[in-house]
């Protein structure tokens, strides 16, 4: 139960940070495209961890669905802001981070 709670808190925090980076003009504003991509990867991997290690029972699955929809809204924000956000010069680091995240999602699925 404690592990499930901690995983859910991490997943919700990851989704909130990703939404903030994707849409915020305030304190969570992003410094570069890589930061947007990395926060998105963090949110998706956190949701995959929750789904694999602590799946919610019964109607609680709708909380996970709502978090997945929130990630989709964050992706829409990334698409809208992509041209206005400067490149941070860490292309290969970001690509490697994304590939590791993809591998984790595949393993956890």
VMD Tcl script that draws the C-alpha trace (Angstrom):
set ca {
  {0.00 0.00 0.00}
  {2.82 2.41 0.83}
  {4.64 1.61 -2.41}
  {1.46 2.24 -4.39}
  {0.94 5.58 -2.66}
  {4.51 6.68 -3.32}
  {4.28 5.64 -6.98}
  {1.01 7.52 -7.39}
  {2.49 10.65 -5.81}
  {5.52 10.46 -8.12}
  {3.29 9.95 -11.16}
  {1.02 12.86 -10.26}
  {4.03 15.10 -9.59}
  {5.55 14.11 -12.95}
  {2.33 14.86 -14.81}
  {1.88 18.21 -13.03}
  {5.46 19.26 -13.81}
  {5.04 18.22 -17.45}
  {1.81 20.19 -17.77}
  {3.48 23.16 -16.13}
  {6.45 23.03 -18.48}
  {4.24 22.56 -21.52}
  {1.72 25.34 -20.81}
  {3.12 27.64 -18.09}
  {4.44 31.12 -18.61}
  {5.26 31.41 -14.90}
  {7.58 29.58 -12.51}
  {7.67 26.30 -14.43}
  {8.51 27.89 -17.77}
  {10.95 25.77 -19.74}
  {14.44 26.82 -20.81}
  {14.67 24.59 -23.84}
  {13.15 21.88 -25.96}
  {15.14 19.16 -24.26}
  {13.63 20.09 -20.92}
  {10.15 19.74 -22.44}
  {10.96 16.32 -23.86}
  {12.61 15.06 -20.67}
  {9.69 16.13 -18.47}
  {7.30 14.38 -20.87}
  {9.37 11.19 -20.73}
  {9.37 11.38 -16.93}
  {5.57 11.67 -16.84}
  {5.03 8.75 -19.23}
  {7.50 6.47 -17.44}
  {5.95 7.33 -14.06}
  {2.51 6.40 -15.38}
  {3.90 3.16 -16.81}
  {5.43 2.34 -13.41}
  {2.09 2.91 -11.70}
  {0.30 0.76 -14.25}
  {2.83 -2.08 -13.91}
  {3.57 -2.08 -10.19}
  {0.48 -0.60 -8.53}
  {-2.52 -0.81 -10.85}
  {-5.54 0.85 -9.32}
  {-8.42 -1.49 -8.50}
  {-11.92 -1.07 -9.91}
  {-13.05 2.48 -10.56}
  {-9.65 3.81 -9.47}
  {-8.43 3.05 -12.97}
  {-10.18 6.24 -14.08}
  {-7.61 8.23 -12.10}
  {-4.90 6.65 -14.23}
  {-6.92 7.40 -17.39}
  {-7.30 11.04 -16.29}
  {-3.53 11.27 -15.76}
  {-2.94 9.79 -19.23}
  {-5.33 12.37 -20.73}
  {-3.42 15.09 -18.86}
  {-0.19 13.85 -20.48}
  {-1.94 14.11 -23.85}
  {-2.88 17.71 -23.04}
  {0.76 18.34 -22.14}
  {1.86 16.90 -25.49}
  {-0.55 19.30 -27.19}
  {1.12 22.15 -25.30}
  {4.53 20.98 -26.46}
  {3.31 20.92 -30.05}
  {1.87 24.43 -29.74}
  {5.02 25.89 -28.14}
  {7.70 23.92 -30.02}
  {8.68 26.71 -32.44}
  {8.86 29.38 -29.75}
  {11.01 27.38 -27.32}
  {14.73 27.63 -28.02}
  {16.90 24.59 -28.52}
  {19.05 23.89 -25.47}
  {21.92 22.28 -27.38}
  {21.61 18.90 -25.66}
  {20.18 16.98 -28.58}
  {21.93 13.62 -28.12}
  {21.46 13.62 -24.37}
  {17.74 14.19 -24.89}
  {17.56 11.48 -27.56}
  {19.29 9.01 -25.25}
  {16.96 9.99 -22.39}
  {13.96 9.43 -24.63}
  {15.24 6.03 -25.78}
  {15.84 4.88 -22.21}
  {12.33 6.05 -21.32}
  {10.91 4.19 -24.30}
  {12.76 1.03 -23.26}
  {11.36 1.33 -19.74}
  {7.82 1.73 -21.05}
  {8.25 -1.32 -23.27}
  {9.63 -3.42 -20.41}
  {6.90 -2.30 -18.02}
  {4.05 -2.82 -20.50}
}
mol new
graphics top color blue
foreach p $ca { graphics top sphere $p radius 0.5 }
foreach p [lrange $ca 0 end-1] q [lrange $ca 1 end] { graphics top cylinder $p $q radius 0.2 }
display resetview
